[in-house]
Amino acid sequence: MVTQYREDALRQTLQGLSETMPDVRAAVIVNVDGLVIVSYPPHTDDVHDPTGDHSVAATTALIMGLAERTLERLAQGSLERVMIEGAEGTIGVYPCTDDAALAVLISKEAKLGLALTAARRTANEIKSILSK
């Protein structure tokens, strides 16, 4: 019996998302401290790259913290998704567990509904992998 490590399973899950939705430019699983757990496609370690793993992870942690505090303050329940649309694309952030989230960078040309649905499905897969 072959044992699959969590990191490999997570990377395969992100790769599956990328293959299913080519308009997803990057997918990063981050922890609440803003550290990269796994990313796909793997990026360089250039900390000055605004779409690099480390920049996305740090920004995602910030987004999650602000969104959770805002929802709590306004009594809107728990966080399900954060979506931010810009001139060049969209970022979607999905909580997977209490201490991990999925961030996806989606190109402007994407069919947004399909990309967000695929990202939600991937977040659920990540949750089941991390909950084992």
CYANA upper distance limits for C-alpha pairs under 8 A (distance plus 0.5 A):
  4 GLN  CA      8 ASP  CA      7.09
  4 GLN  CA      9 ALA  CA      7.18
  5 TYR  CA      9 ALA  CA      6.84
  6 ARG  CA     10 LEU  CA      6.51
  6 ARG  CA    129 ILE  CA      7.28
  6 ARG  CA    130 LEU  CA      7.88
  7 GLU  CA     11 ARG  CA      6.59
  7 GLU  CA     37 ILE  CA      8.40
  7 GLU  CA     38 VAL  CA      7.38
  8 ASP  CA     12 GLN  CA      6.61
  9 ALA  CA     13 THR  CA      6.69
  9 ALA  CA    129 ILE  CA      7.86
 10 LEU  CA     14 LEU  CA      6.84
 10 LEU  CA     38 VAL  CA      7.38
 10 LEU  CA    126 ILE  CA      6.96
 10 LEU  CA    129 ILE  CA      7.73
 11 ARG  CA     15 GLN  CA      6.58
 11 ARG  CA     38 VAL  CA      6.75
 11 ARG  CA     39 SER  CA      7.30
 11 ARG  CA     40 TYR  CA      7.19
 12 GLN  CA     16 GLY  CA      6.53
 13 THR  CA     17 LEU  CA      6.92
 13 THR  CA    122 THR  CA      7.24
 13 THR  CA    125 GLU  CA      7.83
 13 THR  CA    126 ILE  CA      7.85
 14 LEU  CA     18 SER  CA      6.78
 14 LEU  CA     27 ALA  CA      6.91
 14 LEU  CA     28 VAL  CA      8.43
 14 LEU  CA     39 SER  CA      7.72
 14 LEU  CA     40 TYR  CA      6.34
 14 LEU  CA    122 THR  CA      7.80
 15 GLN  CA     19 GLU  CA      6.65
 15 GLN  CA     40 TYR  CA      6.66
 15 GLN  CA     41 PRO  CA      7.85
 16 GLY  CA     20 THR  CA      6.52
 17 LEU  CA     21 MET  CA      6.39
 17 LEU  CA     24 VAL  CA      8.21
 17 LEU  CA    118 ALA  CA      7.24
 17 LEU  CA    119 ALA  CA      7.63
 17 LEU  CA    122 THR  CA      7.23
 18 SER  CA     22 PRO  CA      5.87
 18 SER  CA     23 ASP  CA      8.18
 18 SER  CA     24 VAL  CA      6.42
 18 SER  CA     25 ARG  CA      8.01
 18 SER  CA     26 ALA  CA      8.11
 18 SER  CA     27 ALA  CA      8.32
 18 SER  CA     40 TYR  CA      8.18
 20 THR  CA    118 ALA  CA      8.38
 21 MET  CA    115 ALA  CA      6.84
 21 MET  CA    118 ALA  CA      7.95
 23 ASP  CA    106 ILE  CA      6.30
 23 ASP  CA    107 SER  CA      5.93
 23 ASP  CA    109 GLU  CA      7.72
 23 ASP  CA    110 ALA  CA      5.85
 23 ASP  CA    115 ALA  CA      8.10
 24 VAL  CA    104 VAL  CA      7.09
 24 VAL  CA    105 LEU  CA      6.26
 24 VAL  CA    106 ILE  CA      4.94
 24 VAL  CA    107 SER  CA      6.86
 24 VAL  CA    110 ALA  CA      8.32
 24 VAL  CA    115 ALA  CA      7.57
 25 ARG  CA    104 VAL  CA      8.00
 25 ARG  CA    105 LEU  CA      5.96
 25 ARG  CA    106 ILE  CA      6.16
 25 ARG  CA    107 SER  CA      6.95
 26 ALA  CA     39 SER  CA      7.98
 26 ALA  CA     40 TYR  CA      6.43
 26 ALA  CA     41 PRO  CA      6.65
 26 ALA  CA    104 VAL  CA      6.23
 26 ALA  CA    105 LEU  CA      5.72
 26 ALA  CA    106 ILE  CA      7.92
 27 ALA  CA     39 SER  CA      6.21
 27 ALA  CA     40 TYR  CA      5.90
 27 ALA  CA     41 PRO  CA      7.76
 27 ALA  CA    102 LEU  CA      7.49
 27 ALA  CA    103 ALA  CA      6.18
 27 ALA  CA    104 VAL  CA      4.93
 27 ALA  CA    105 LEU  CA      6.96
 28 VAL  CA     36 VAL  CA      7.44
 28 VAL  CA     37 ILE  CA      8.04
 28 VAL  CA     38 VAL  CA      6.44
 28 VAL  CA     39 SER  CA      4.74
 28 VAL  CA     40 TYR  CA      6.96
 28 VAL  CA     53 ASP  CA      7.15
 28 VAL  CA     56 VAL  CA      7.82
 28 VAL  CA     57 ALA  CA      7.50
 28 VAL  CA    102 LEU  CA      6.29
 28 VAL  CA    103 ALA  CA      5.75
 28 VAL  CA    104 VAL  CA      7.02
 29 ILE  CA     36 VAL  CA      6.70
 29 ILE  CA     37 ILE  CA      5.90
 29 ILE  CA     38 VAL  CA      5.79
 29 ILE  CA     39 SER  CA      6.66
 29 ILE  CA     57 ALA  CA      8.11
 29 ILE  CA    100 ALA  CA      7.26
 29 ILE  CA    101 ALA  CA      6.13
 29 ILE  CA    102 LEU  CA      5.06
 29 ILE  CA    103 ALA  CA      6.85
 30 VAL  CA     34 GLY  CA      6.43
 30 VAL  CA     35 LEU  CA      6.00
 30 VAL  CA     36 VAL  CA      5.18
 30 VAL  CA     37 ILE  CA      5.75
 30 VAL  CA     38 VAL  CA      7.75
 30 VAL  CA     57 ALA  CA      5.97
 30 VAL  CA     60 THR  CA      7.97
 30 VAL  CA     61 ALA  CA      7.99
 30 VAL  CA    100 ALA  CA      6.01
 30 VAL  CA    101 ALA  CA      5.96
 30 VAL  CA    102 LEU  CA      6.97
 30 VAL  CA    103 ALA  CA      8.13
 31 ASN  CA     35 LEU  CA      6.03
 31 ASN  CA     36 VAL  CA      7.21
 31 ASN  CA     37 ILE  CA      7.19
 31 ASN  CA     57 ALA  CA      8.33
 31 ASN  CA     61 ALA  CA      7.80
 31 ASN  CA     99 ASP  CA      5.90
 31 ASN  CA    100 ALA  CA      4.80
 31 ASN  CA    101 ALA  CA      6.91
 32 VAL  CA     61 ALA  CA      6.00
 32 VAL  CA     99 ASP  CA      5.68
 32 VAL  CA    100 ALA  CA      6.48
 32 VAL  CA    101 ALA  CA      8.15
 33 ASP  CA     58 ALA  CA      8.12
 33 ASP  CA     61 ALA  CA      6.80
 34 GLY  CA     54 HIS  CA      8.31
 34 GLY  CA     57 ALA  CA      5.33
 34 GLY  CA     58 ALA  CA      4.77
 34 GLY  CA     59 THR  CA      7.79
 34 GLY  CA     60 THR  CA      7.29
 34 GLY  CA     61 ALA  CA      5.32
 34 GLY  CA     62 LEU  CA      8.20
 35 LEU  CA     54 HIS  CA      7.43
 35 LEU  CA     57 ALA  CA      6.26
 35 LEU  CA     58 ALA  CA      7.25
 36 VAL  CA     53 ASP  CA      7.09
 36 VAL  CA     54 HIS  CA      6.93
 36 VAL  CA     57 ALA  CA      6.27
 39 SER  CA     43 HIS  CA      8.18
 39 SER  CA     53 ASP  CA      7.14
 42 PRO  CA     53 ASP  CA      8.27
 43 HIS  CA     52 GLY  CA      6.38
 43 HIS  CA     53 ASP  CA      6.68
 44 THR  CA     52 GLY  CA      7.48
 44 THR  CA     53 ASP  CA      8.42
 45 ASP  CA     52 GLY  CA      7.91
 45 ASP  CA     53 ASP  CA      8.22
 45 ASP  CA     54 HIS  CA      8.22
 46 ASP  CA     52 GLY  CA      7.45
 47 VAL  CA     52 GLY  CA      7.47
 47 VAL  CA     54 HIS  CA      6.95
 47 VAL  CA     55 SER  CA      7.25
 48 HIS  CA     52 GLY  CA      8.34
 48 HIS  CA     55 SER  CA      8.32
 49 ASP  CA     55 SER  CA      7.64
 50 PRO  CA     55 SER  CA      6.20
 50 PRO  CA     56 VAL  CA      7.80
 51 THR  CA     55 SER  CA      6.79
 51 THR  CA     56 VAL  CA      6.57
 52 GLY  CA     56 VAL  CA      6.67
 53 ASP  CA     57 ALA  CA      6.51
 54 HIS  CA     58 ALA  CA      6.62
 55 SER  CA     59 THR  CA      6.58
 56 VAL  CA     60 THR  CA      6.39
 56 VAL  CA    103 ALA  CA      8.01
 57 ALA  CA     61 ALA  CA      6.79
 57 ALA  CA    103 ALA  CA      8.33
 58 ALA  CA     62 LEU  CA      6.96
 59 THR  CA     63 ILE  CA      6.63
 60 THR  CA     64 MET  CA      6.53
 60 THR  CA     93 VAL  CA      7.54
 60 THR  CA    103 ALA  CA      7.17
 61 ALA  CA     65 GLY  CA      6.68
 62 LEU  CA     66 LEU  CA      6.76
 63 ILE  CA     67 ALA  CA      6.49
 63 ILE  CA     82 VAL  CA      8.34
 64 MET  CA     68 GLU  CA      6.51
 64 MET  CA     82 VAL  CA      8.24
 64 MET  CA     93 VAL  CA      8.22
 65 GLY  CA     69 ARG  CA      6.71
 66 LEU  CA     70 THR  CA      6.53
 67 ALA  CA     71 LEU  CA      6.60
 67 ALA  CA     79 LEU  CA      7.70
 67 ALA  CA     82 VAL  CA      7.84
 68 GLU  CA     72 GLU  CA      6.60
 68 GLU  CA     78 SER  CA      7.60
 68 GLU  CA     79 LEU  CA      6.56
 69 ARG  CA     73 ARG  CA      6.53
 70 THR  CA     74 LEU  CA      6.62
 71 LEU  CA     75 ALA  CA      6.31
 71 LEU  CA     76 GLN  CA      5.44
 71 LEU  CA     77 GLY  CA      6.68
 71 LEU  CA     78 SER  CA      7.40
 71 LEU  CA     79 LEU  CA      7.61
 72 GLU  CA     76 GLN  CA      6.83
 72 GLU  CA     77 GLY  CA      7.04
 72 GLU  CA     78 SER  CA      8.01
 79 LEU  CA     95 PRO  CA      7.79
 80 GLU  CA     94 TYR  CA      6.90
 80 GLU  CA     95 PRO  CA      7.17
 81 ARG  CA     92 GLY  CA      7.49
 81 ARG  CA     93 VAL  CA      6.14
 81 ARG  CA     94 TYR  CA      5.35
 81 ARG  CA     95 PRO  CA      7.48
 82 VAL  CA     92 GLY  CA      6.22
 82 VAL  CA     93 VAL  CA      5.56
 82 VAL  CA     94 TYR  CA      7.22
 83 MET  CA     90 THR  CA      7.49
 83 MET  CA     91 ILE  CA      6.28
 83 MET  CA     92 GLY  CA      5.03
 83 MET  CA     93 VAL  CA      6.94
 84 ILE  CA     90 THR  CA      6.11
 84 ILE  CA     91 ILE  CA      5.86
 84 ILE  CA     92 GLY  CA      7.10
 85 GLU  CA     89 GLY  CA      6.58
 85 GLU  CA     90 THR  CA      4.84
 85 GLU  CA     91 ILE  CA      7.10
 86 GLY  CA     90 THR  CA      6.33
 87 ALA  CA    108 LYS  CA      7.95
 88 GLU  CA    107 SER  CA      7.24
 88 GLU  CA    108 LYS  CA      6.07
 89 GLY  CA    105 LEU  CA      7.70
 89 GLY  CA    106 ILE  CA      6.11
 89 GLY  CA    107 SER  CA      5.05
 89 GLY  CA    108 LYS  CA      4.65
 89 GLY  CA    109 GLU  CA      8.36
 90 THR  CA    105 LEU  CA      6.46
 90 THR  CA    106 ILE  CA      5.56
 90 THR  CA    107 SER  CA      7.01
 90 THR  CA    108 LYS  CA      7.30
 91 ILE  CA    103 ALA  CA      7.37
 91 ILE  CA    104 VAL  CA      6.10
 91 ILE  CA    105 LEU  CA      5.18
 91 ILE  CA    106 ILE  CA      6.58
 92 GLY  CA    103 ALA  CA      6.16
 92 GLY  CA    104 VAL  CA      5.76
 92 GLY  CA    105 LEU  CA      7.21
 92 GLY  CA    106 ILE  CA      8.26
 92 GLY  CA    116 LEU  CA      7.79
 92 GLY  CA    119 ALA  CA      8.46
 93 VAL  CA    101 ALA  CA      7.27
 93 VAL  CA    102 LEU  CA      6.10
 93 VAL  CA    103 ALA  CA      4.92
 93 VAL  CA    104 VAL  CA      7.02
 94 TYR  CA    101 ALA  CA      6.00
 94 TYR  CA    102 LEU  CA      5.62
 94 TYR  CA    103 ALA  CA      6.99
 94 TYR  CA    119 ALA  CA      8.42
 94 TYR  CA    120 ARG  CA      7.50
 94 TYR  CA    123 ALA  CA      6.90
 95 PRO  CA    100 ALA  CA      6.79
 95 PRO  CA    101 ALA  CA      4.69
 95 PRO  CA    102 LEU  CA      6.81
 95 PRO  CA    123 ALA  CA      7.80
 96 CYS  CA    100 ALA  CA      6.08
 96 CYS  CA    101 ALA  CA      5.43
 96 CYS  CA    102 LEU  CA      7.18
 96 CYS  CA    123 ALA  CA      6.06
 96 CYS  CA    124 ASN  CA      7.14
 96 CYS  CA    126 ILE  CA      6.92
 96 CYS  CA    127 LYS  CA      5.37
 97 THR  CA    101 ALA  CA      7.30
 97 THR  CA    127 LYS  CA      6.43
 97 THR  CA    130 LEU  CA      8.08
 97 THR  CA    131 SER  CA      8.37
101 ALA  CA    123 ALA  CA      8.18
102 LEU  CA    123 ALA  CA      6.68
104 VAL  CA    119 ALA  CA      7.74
106 ILE  CA    110 ALA  CA      7.27
106 ILE  CA    112 LEU  CA      8.40
106 ILE  CA    115 ALA  CA      7.89
110 ALA  CA    115 ALA  CA      7.45
111 LYS  CA    115 ALA  CA      6.77
112 LEU  CA    116 LEU  CA      6.52
113 GLY  CA    117 THR  CA      6.58
114 LEU  CA    118 ALA  CA      6.62
115 ALA  CA    119 ALA  CA      6.63
116 LEU  CA    120 ARG  CA      6.62
117 THR  CA    121 ARG  CA      6.77
118 ALA  CA    122 THR  CA      6.66
119 ALA  CA    123 ALA  CA      6.61
120 ARG  CA    124 ASN  CA      6.85
121 ARG  CA    125 GLU  CA      6.90
122 THR  CA    126 ILE  CA      6.65
123 ALA  CA    127 LYS  CA      6.65
124 ASN  CA    128 SER  CA      6.89
125 GLU  CA    129 ILE  CA      6.82
126 ILE  CA    130 LEU  CA      6.60
127 LYS  CA    131 SER  CA      6.45
128 SER  CA    132 LYS  CA      7.05
